[in-house]
Amino acid sequence: MAKNKKEIETHADKLKKREMRIKVLKIGLLTTTLFLIIIYFLLKLFYNNGDFTIILDQNFARDKGIIMYENSKDKVNRMILEAARPDTMDNISINWLPKNINDEADGSHNGQNYIAYTFYIENLGLDTNYWYSIVIDDVIKNVDDAARVEIFLNGKSTVYAKMGVNGQPEPGTTPFYSDKYVCMQERAGMKTGDIDKFTVVIWVEGDDPQCLDNIIGGEMKMHMEIQEEKILQ
């Protein structure tokens, strides 16, 4: 028996709605896939673009005649410097670091289980001051609990570490400035022609009481900023 016109229209409407639902589902799946791909590549860029970068504020550089470079014999001015990352970093002791680490080489001179990077700030303009800070971008598995960051400025060393579990600084260290910053320091009285030499060393301190198995596989992403004014908190 032939279907009447109303039955045919109802069946057609159901097919149309079904096709519409399938179409919406496909669009939703495609959108989700594209979103996940974008997130993947952003994270890949974030974590593979070196473990440590140095950024010179371009306005400060232009206005004050400040240049930054990693090779004292070939002063190629750059706004961003990037330290090479080692394949893996296991915990070590500060006593294992080379005694001449500040004078070993320019640029990246990593050793086994640590990052070491040397660069220069030169003043080609008038006398000025600047601030340098190390920003903590991200931490995985609380590896910052046992991390150490040593900064040599013109040969003078300061080792930074997170405050100890007892509320006191770890032996021989200066506490992190805050949860977001390793340090924030002013370099005052930089005269015309002055050249500041920085060496930054990063490692996981095996003698830290918080260097436990739970931080295995952790990561810490940081960058350093050179600018004229102190960052407001």
N, C-alpha and C positions, 0 to 999 in steps of 0.2 A: 504494500500500500504506500503510495507516494506521500512524502512529508508535506505538510502544509507550509505556507509561506512563513508563518510565525515561528515554526519549529526550525526552519532553515535559517532565519535571521538570528535566532537565539544561539544556534550552533556556531554560526559565523562570528557572533560577538564573543563567545567563549574562546574560539581559536585566536581571535584578534587579541584578547586580553592575555592569553597564554603566551603568544608571541611577544607581546609587550613586556611581560614579566621576565621572559628569557633575555630579551634585549637589555632590560635594566640590570639584570644579574650579570650579564657579560660586561656591561659598562662598569659596574661596580667592581668586578674582579680585575678588569684592566686598570682601573684607577688605583686600586690597592696595590697591584703589582708594580705599577710605575712609581708609586709612593715609596714602596719598599726598596726599589732599585735606587732611587734618589738618596734615601737615607743610607743605604749601603755605601754608595760612593762618597757621600759626605763624611761618614765615619772613617772610611778608608783614607780619604784625604787628610782628615784630622789626625789620625794616629800614625800615618806613614810619612807625613811631611816633616820628618825629623822629630826628635824628642825635645829639642830646645832651639828656639829661634830668638834673635835679637832684633828689635824694631826701633829705628831712630825716627822720631817725630819729624816729618818732612817740613812742617812750618817752622819749627825750631831750628832745623838745619839750615833752611833758606835764610831766615831772619838773622841768625847769629853767626853764620859762617862755620857751622860744625860739620865735619865729615866723619864717616865711620868706614873702617876697612879691616880685613883680616890678615893682610900681609904687609909687614912693615917695609919691605923692599919694593913692593908693587902696590901703591896706594890707590886701589880701585875703589872709589866711593860707592857705597851701597846703602840703601834705606833698610834692607832686611838681610840679615846673615842667618845661615842655617847650619847647625852642628850636625855632623853625620851621626847616625844612631848605630850602636852595636847590635848584632843579631840577638844576643841575650845578655841579661845582667843578673848575675847571682850576687848574694851578699858577700861583702869583703870588709876588711878593717881599714880604717884610715891609715894605720901604720904600714899597710901594703902599698900605698900610693907612692910614686917616685918622689924623692926629696926635691928634685929639680923640676917638678911638674909645671911650675909657672914659667920656666925658661926653656922647656923642651922644644917647642915649635910654635909656629903661628897657625891659626885656623884650627881644624880638628886634629887632635892627637890623642884619641881614645886609647885606653889600655884594656886589659882583660877585666870586664865587669864594671867599667866606669866610663863616663863621658867627660872629656876635657876639651875645652875650646878657648882659644886666645884671640882677642881682637883689640882694636884701638879706636879711641875717640880723639880727634884732633881739632883744635880751635884755630881757624883761619880768620876769625873776626876779632871783635873787641872782647875785653874781659867779660866773663859771664859765669853763671852758676847753672847746674842742671841736676835733675833727679834721676836716679836709676832704681828700678823696681823689678822684681821677679814675680810674675803673676801665675797663680796655680789655676790652670784652665779646667782640669778634670783629674780625678783620682779614682782608681778602681781597686777594690779589696783593701783599702786603708794602707796602701804601701807607703804613704807619706808618714805613717807613724815611725818608720825606721829610716826614712830617706835623709840624706845629708846633701847640702849645697854649700860648696866652699867658693868664696869669691876673693880673688886676689886683685887688689887695685893698687897699681904701682908697687907691687911687691908685698903689700900688707894683706895678710890673710884674715878672713872672718868665716867661720863655719856656722851655718844655720841649721837648726833642727826643730822639729815640733816639740812643744813642751812635754816633759816627761809625765808618766802616769801619776807620779807623786806631786804634781803641780810645780815642780822645780825644773830649771833648764837642764838638759842633758849635759854631762861633764864636757867642758871645753867648747861649748856651743853657745850661740846667741839664739833665743827663741824666734820662731817665725813671727813676722809682724802681725799677722792675723790668719784666719782660716783661708783667706783668699790670696794673701801675699806672703811670699817667703821673706822678702825684705823691701824696704823703701827708704833709700838713703839720699842725702843731698851731697853733691860734689860742689863745694863752694870755692870761689876764688880761682876759677880756671882762667889763666891769663892768655893773651894772644901768643900763639905759637906753642902752647902747652900740648903735650900728647899724653893721654891717659891709657895705660895698658891694663886690660882686664883679662883674667883667666877664670873661667867658670868650670868647676868640677862637680859632677853629680854621681852619687853612688848610694847603695843600700848598705847601711852600717850593720854588720853582723854582730857587733857587741851591744847593740841597742836592745834593752829588755823586751821591746815590742817586735823584734825581728823573729817572728814565729811562723809556723807552717801556714797559718791562715792567710798570709800575704803572698804566698807563692802564686805566681801568675798575675800579680797585680801590675798596674801601669800608672804612670803619673805624667801628665802633660803640662808643660810650663813654657812661658816665654818671658823675655826680658824687654823692658821698655826704657828708652832714653828720651827724656823730655824736659822742658823748661820748668814746668810747674809741678808741684806735688799733686798727686791724685787725691781728690777729696773722697773721704769714706762716707 
